[in-house]
């Protein structure tokens, strides 16, 4: 089952030799990058029942989401640097084992503080899969091919937000919200086996960096001083922060305010996720001809327009059918923003791909963790906070692109 370690040059990419190996690589890396959506989305239909079961408010229940986001951010920061010095496989496999165990802990908690702690640990372990998947992709690909590969990953990665809430909604028919965490433990175990048998080491010993705190901090300082890297990281982080706000707020808004059932919410969530998958595939097909920078700009403009339309619809009292199209535009734009912003940010960072990927993840998940609780700050009676936060974040992402990146040459090869 292991991938053929022999590789051949394909344009600007260094890819596995055989087609079956490329498909397997895409599926494994897509599954690893799906840890975020899986951990966040599967229990969303049961979030209101979780709050009732544990005697928590909506804001307290959303803190379980915030804890997971912070855990993913911190986990990526630690594991990204370790993977540059120890290689990709060992930190990944340890992270997958820890993820499965922590998912079981989430399923058996009896109070909100316990669940918040377990979710933080679960997120930290899941961060290993996300950061190392991106680093492996950068080990193997560069330039336009890297942006194209990230676009293709959206097909696998994007299936997670399509399937996770649907599965979560159906699991509520046969069990409680705890069932979702048992399912996540099984998924973590499956990915552990898949990665252990099918993912080779992609960082040779001669390319690894010496460990230690001082070199790690020096690498992070250099990355934070790189205007282009920071610009792309902020564009991506703010846009993804808007998506996390939608993830955190939509169960209470769509179920609590607009009266959708958990299954109806799952259908809406899946429809929006299909939009982000489709946009990712469009990006993969067009990036060689249009360029990653232009596709990123198009995604940021779409997100801005969708966020503004959402705020107007909520303030005008347009109802469910007024906000759903705007939410679809906001979510779908992520399929253009994420693969291209990540590829552009990593283009010149091949020697420190793990650390650079970690900072990208830290930016995304910290912004998401700070923004997500604001969606329910006024309680389950109004959608204004969610709409206002989403609109602010999408506007900020576009401003970052215009002020920090417009007019500057694209990093790496012409992408």
WOGIFEN-V207491 format. One record per helix or strand. SS is the DSSP state (~ for helix, > for strand). FROM is the first residue (numbers start at 0). TO is the last residue. If there is no record, write none. Layout:
BEGIN
{{SS & FROM & TO} {SS & FROM & TO}}
END
This chain:
BEGIN
{{> & 6 & 9} {> & 12 & 15} {~ & 18 & 32} {~ & 34 & 40} {~ & 43 & 52} {~ & 57 & 85} {~ & 87 & 107} {~ & 111 & 139} {~ & 142 & 173} {~ & 177 & 197} {~ & 204 & 206} {~ & 212 & 223} {~ & 226 & 256} {~ & 261 & 289} {~ & 291 & 314} {~ & 319 & 345} {~ & 349 & 375} {~ & 383 & 404}}
END
